[in-house]
Amino acid sequence: MSGAERAGGHAGASSLDPDDWDGLRADAHRMLDDIIDYIADVRERPVWQPIPPEVRARFGETLPRGETPLGEVYQEFSNSIAPYATGNVHPGFMGWVHGGGTAVGMLAEMLAAGLNANCGGRDHIGIEVERQIVRWVRELFGFPQTASGVFVTGSSMANLMALLVARTAALGPQVREGGLSGAPLTAYASAAAHGCVIQAADLAGLGRGALRRIPFDAAHRIDIAALRARIAQDRAAGFAPFLVTGSAGTVDVGAIDDLAALAALCREEKLWFHVDGAYGSLGMLSPQIAPMLAGLSEADSVALDFHKWGQVNYDAGFLIVRDGDQHRATFAAPAAYLRRETRGLAGGSPWPCDYGPDLSRGFRALKTWFTLKTYGADRLGDMIANTCAVARHLEARVLGESKLDMLAPVALNIVCFRYRAPSGDADALNAEIVADLHESGIAAPSSTMIDGALAIRAAIVNHRTRFEDVDRMVDAVLRFGAARVEHFID
């Protein structure tokens, strides 16, 4: 049998286009209707359910050599993939700081996939859409027109890139050729900062120890006096301080460092001031929350994720840098195959690949553009404020229950609490309650350690989460906790 016959007999056997476009259209409409129903009817499903062994085993098959009709592949998706997703579309997902996404963003992602644009560079509309998002972020954060921005996978990458820009600013562009030399660089962040801030120092070649983790206060904000003292200590010991990272929404409790005080300290010490604003920085969209972010506009760079509080479908991370020239000097790497012209498709320089390490980049800007255009900044700001209102309702429920204890102040939209164990290992008890919640399908919080105690951590990030959703979770915590305590006593 010839290759053309095996491929269905079509003349253009090397093409992957269908012979029957109408058949493809029918399959596509079915998929679209089903996935819209999946989002619309999300409350009728469990938040999460474990993958059965027989389903997991199906993903151990060998590389398929022959063709399978699209309808059959889609049926396998419906049976073996869709029911076992992370669950962050569901309003009961309150674990990690995952946005819920929107149907609008899903449709935009479909359109972007149809265009299949490589947004690494060249003169096409995908680059212009990304530039518009850069302008909008400048406006939102109060950054100058000279600021540059670029989409990345998420804030882990954005925080690493910001450190590299700060390193180049401290050592000069020669660091890209000769590497690190001279006095060892040191960077500073709160002990409550996200682990990716530490990882950035590791990946950049400074070493994890170069990131000084500064104690935080009772509100989980970095201790400015301790920071100032450590910088002075390091300078006296022959180190070269170069970067301070402030947190706008810490990973454990959502605390916001005193960004204005950090900005002033960095100006005084001539240090690069970066803000890890993975989710909290988009609080600038809310008039109620924006005052808590005073000082953000003075940062040298900010990392953020539109796919968290911005509800853009994954993934849509972003880095904005005040000094666009310094940003470009850190990453631009002219090569013959990236030759820039003044006319044609090779025009439009500088390109996004001049501001980051990726040459091949998807059209992340389109779903962000659709989200901002469709809902508008005001509605998105109201949504963000509402997640905080839901968190305050959860806080009030916890405070009103004698069996529950609050473990940290609620700064934004993260609530850390636990079930009070009358005796025995309270950490183990609460870890079991978290697993019980997951397996019940009612809610999916995470856990963290607060002052040495395991906490049930509920992050209210999904725009779909309402008061009744957190009430269901609290009721389930009380029920599961009581059952486990009774079993322990028996």
N, C-alpha and C positions, 0 to 999 in steps of 0.2 A: 504493500500500500504506500502511495506517495505521501510526502509531507502535506501536500495540499488536500488530499483525501482525508488524512487523519485530522486535519484542522477544520473539516466540515465541507471541503470541496470548493471553497471560495477561491477566486483567482488570485487575490492578493493574500496568499497564505502567510506572508511575513507580517501583515498588519494584524493588530489585536482588536480592530474595530469589529463589531458584530455584523453578521450577514443580515440579521433581522432587527433593524432599529426599532420597529414597532413592538417586538417582543421585549427588547431591552427597556423600552419606555414603560411597558406594563409592569415589568419587574420593579422598575425604579419608582413608579407611583405606589406600588404596594409597600415598598420599603419606606417611602416617605410617610405614607399614612400610618404605618405601624410605629415608626419612631416618634411621630407626633403624639400618637396615642400613649406611647411609653412615657412621655413627659407629662401629658395631660392627666393620665391616670396614676401618677406616681404614688399617690397616697394609698392606693389599693394594694400596694406590694410591700413586702418587708424592706427595711432599709438595706439589709445585707443578709445573705445566706451563704453558708459554706458550700464549697464546690464538692459535689459527691465524687467518690473515688472513680466511679465509672466514667464520669464526665472528664475528670482530670486525665484519665488514661487515654482518652481520645486524642489528646494533644501530644502523645508520644509517637504518633504515626510517622512513617518515613516520608521523605520528600515525594510529593505527588508527581508522577511522570505523565500521566494522561490528563485529559480534560474532564471537567465536571460542569454540568449545566449550572448557570448562575442561580437559578431558582433553588437547586439543591444546596448550593453553598450557603445561600441566604437562610435556608431552613435550618442548617447546622448552626449558623449564627443565632437564630431565634431560640433554638433549643439549648445550646451549649455555651453561649457567650453572654447574651443580653441578661439572662436571669442572675448572673454571678458577677456583676460589675461592682466597682468600689462602693457605690451607693450615694455619692455626694449630690446627685440630682434630688434625692429624697429630702424632705424637710426634717426628718429625724436624724440626719447625719450631722453630728455635732462634735466630731472628733478632731481631726486635723484641720488646719485652716484652708479648706477647699471651698471655692465658690460653687454655686449650684448650676451655673450656666443658664442659657435661655434658648428658647426655640429660635429666636432671631439670630443668635450667634451660631446655632447649628446650621441654619439655612445659609448664613454667610460663609461658613466653612465649606459647605457644599459648593457654593459658587466659586470660592477660591480654588477648590480642588479641580473644578472644571477649567478654570483659566490655567492652572498648573504653572503659575509664574514663579520663576526663580528670582527672589528679591534680594539677591546679593548685590546687584548693581545693574548698570546700563539704563538707558533712557526710556522707561516705560511707566505706565500709570501706577503700577504697584509701588514704585519708589516714591511717587508724588503723594500717594495716600499715606505712606509712612511718614513723610515729611510733614503732612498736615497734623498727624498725631503728635509729632515732636512739637509743633507750634502750640497745639492745645495744652500739652503738658507744661510747656514754658509758661503759658498764661495761667494755668491752674496753680503752679508752684511759685509764681512770681520770679521766674528766672529771666535773664536777659536774652535778647535776640541772638546773641553769639553762642548760646548754649546749644549743645548737640544732643541727640538721643538716638537710640537704636533698640529694636526689638530683639529679645533673646528668649531662651527657653523658660527661664524663671529667675528669681532673685538669687539663687545659688550662683548662677553664672554671672549675674549683674554685679554681685558683691565681689566676686573674683576679678572681674574686669575693672571695677572701681579701684581695687587695690593696685592693679597693674598701672592704671593711669596715675595714681598717687605716687607709685614707685618711680615712674618715669619723670614726674614733676620734681621729685626729690633728688634724683641722681642724674637727670638729663637724658637725652635720647641715646647717648652712648651705651646705656645699660642694655639696649637691645642687641648690641654687638658684643660687648665685653662682659656682660653679666654683672652680677653683684660684686662690688668691691668697696673698699674703704670701711668706715665704721659700720657695724652691724645695725640694720634698720630695726626699729621697734614700732609696733602698732598697738592700739588700745581700744578696748570695748568692754562693756559691762559683762560681768559673769553671767548675766541673764541673756546675753546675746545668742542668736541662733548659731547652731553648730557649723553652718556653712561659712560663717565669718572666720572661725578658726581654720576651717578647711582651706579657705582662700590663702591664708599665710603659708600653709603647707604646700599647696599647688604652685604658688608663686616662687617657691624656692627659699623663702625666708625661714621656714620651719615653724611648727606649731608654737614653739616656745617664744617666738618673736611677738606673738599676740598676747599682750598683757591683759589678763582678765581682772577688771576692777570690781571691787565689792559694790553692792547696790543697797539702797536704803529700804525702809519699811514699806515704801510704795513701789519697790522693785525698780527704781530709777537709779542710774549710775551715780555713785558718790563722787561729786565734782571735786571735793577737797582731796579725797584719796587719789583721784586721777591726777590732779595737779602735783601731788607729792611724788607719785610714781614717775611722772615725766621728769621731774627734777632729779630724782634718784638715778634714773637711767642716763640722763645727760652727764651727771657727775661720774658715772661709771664708764663713760666712753661710748655709750650707745648713741644712735642717731634716731630719735623719735621723728616720725613722718606722717602718721595717720591716726585719726580718732574716728571710730565708727559709733554713731549714736543709733539708738533703736526707736523706731516709731511703731510700737506695737510688738512687745517682746513675745517670744514663742510660748512661754508658759502662761502668763497672765494678761498679756496685752498692754503692758505698761509703756508709757511714752517717756523717754528721757527728757531732761530739761534741755531742749535743743537750742534755745536762745543762749543759755549759759555755756553750752558746749561750743557754739559758734564763736562766742566772745573769747573763750579760752584758746581756741584754735587760731584766731586772729593774733592774739597776744603771743602765742608760742610759735607762730608761723608753721602750723601743721595743716595738712589736708583734712577737711571736715566732710566725712561721708555719712549718709543716713541710710540704714537698712530699713526702708519703709515698705517691706514686702506687701503687707496688707494695710497697715495703719496710715500710710501717707495718702491714700485715696480718701481718707477722712476730710481732706481739703475740699471735697465736693459738698460737705455738709456744713452749713453755718453754725450748727451746734458743736461740732467736733473740731472744726478748723482752728479755733483759738487755742486748743490744746497742743497744736502743732506749731506754735509760734517759734520761729527760728529755722524752720524747714527751708524757707526761701533764701537763707544765708548759707546753705550747704554748698560744698563744691561739687557734690554728686549725690544722687539718690537712686537707690534700687527699688523697684516696685513690681507688683504682679497685677495686671488687669484681670487675671483669672481668679483672683481672690475676691476682695470686696467689690471689684468692678463687675463681677459676674460674667466676664467674657469667657467663652468656652476654652478649655485647655488646648495648647499652652500659649501664654501671652505675657511673658516677662518683659521688663523694660529697664533701661539705664539712661538717665539724663545726667549730663556733665556741664557744669557752668562754663568752663573754658573749652569750647569746641576745638580750638587749635591743639590744645594739649591732648584732648581725647584722640584726635586723628593722628597726632604724632606717636601715640602709643601703639597703634594697630596698622596704620596704612603700610602696605608692602607692595609697591608698584612692581609689576612683572610684565613681560612682553605680551602675554596672552590677556592681560588686563589693561591693555593700552587704551588711553582715554582720547576721545576725539571731540571736536566742537560740533560735529554734525552726525546724524544717523544714530543707530541704536547704541553705538559705543560712546555716545555723549552723556551729558547729564552729571558729570563729576562734581563733587565727590559722591561716592556711592556708600551704601550701608556697610559694605565689607571693609571700608576704610575706618570704621568705628568699632570693629569687633573681629573675632577670629574666624567667623563663618563666611565662606564664599557661597555655599549652597544654603539658601534660606527660604522657608515657606512664606506665604502671604499672610502672616499673623495680623498685619495692620488692618486687613479688610474686616474681620469679625469685630475688632475693636472699634473701627470706624462705624460699622453698622450699629453696634451697641450704643455708642455715644450719640450718633445721629438719631436713632430711633427713639431712645428713651430720654435723652437730654440730660445735662448735668444736674438740673434741679431734681428731677425724679430719682436719679441715681443717688443723689445726696440724701433725699428723704428715705430711700431704701436703706442706706447705710445707717442713718440715725435710728431707723426702726429696729435693726438688728441689735443695737445697743439697748433699746427699750425692752426688747424681748429678754436680753441678758439681765436687765434690772428686775424684770418680773421673776426670772429664775432665781436671782439672788434673794428676792423677797420670800419666795417659796421655801428656799433652803433655810433662811433665818427663822421662818415660822414653824419649822419642823424640829421637834426635840430630838429626833433620831439622827439629825444631820448637822454637820459642822462646816462652816465656811473656813477655807484655808488661806485665802488671799483676797485683797481688795479687788473689786471689779472696776477696772480702768475704762474699758471700752465694751467689748462683747465676749469676753472669756470669763467663765465662772468655774472656779476650782473649789470643790467641796468633797465631803466623804461621809459615808455611813458610820455612825458612832458604834464602835464595837464594845459591848459590855465587858468583854474579857478576850484574851487570846490575841492573835496577830491581826491587827486592824489593817495592815497593808495587804496581807493575803486575802482578807475578807473583801476589801474593796476591789482588788484585782479580779476576784471571782465575780463580783457584781457587774463589773464592766464587761466581762466575757458573757455573763448571762444576758445582759442588755443586747449585745451584738447578736447572739444566737436566737434571741426572741424575735428579732426583726423590728422591735419597737423603736430603738434609738441606737446610735453608734457614737458615743463619746469616746475620748481617749483617756489615757492616764498620764500623770507626770508626778514628779517629786517636788513638794513644797516644804522647805525647811525640814527635810529628812522624812517627811510623811507622804505616802502615796495618795494622790488626789484623783478624784474623778473630774476630768477636765472637759467642759462643754464649751465649744467655740461656736457661737451663733453667727455664721457667715452666710449661710444660704438664705436668699431673699424669700424663699417659700416658708421658712420656719416661723410659726406663730406661737402665741401664748399657750394654746392648747397642746402644742407639740412638746414644749418643755414640761408642761404639767403631766403629760403622759409619761415622760421620762422619770420625773420625780416620783410619781406614783409607783412606777416599776422598780425604781431603786429601793423604795420603802418595802415593797412586797418581796423582792429578791433578798434584800438584806435581812428581813425578819425570818424568812424561810431558812436562810443559811445559819443565822444565829441559833434558831431553834434546833436545827440539825446538829450544830456544834455542841449545844448543851446536852442533847440526847446522847 
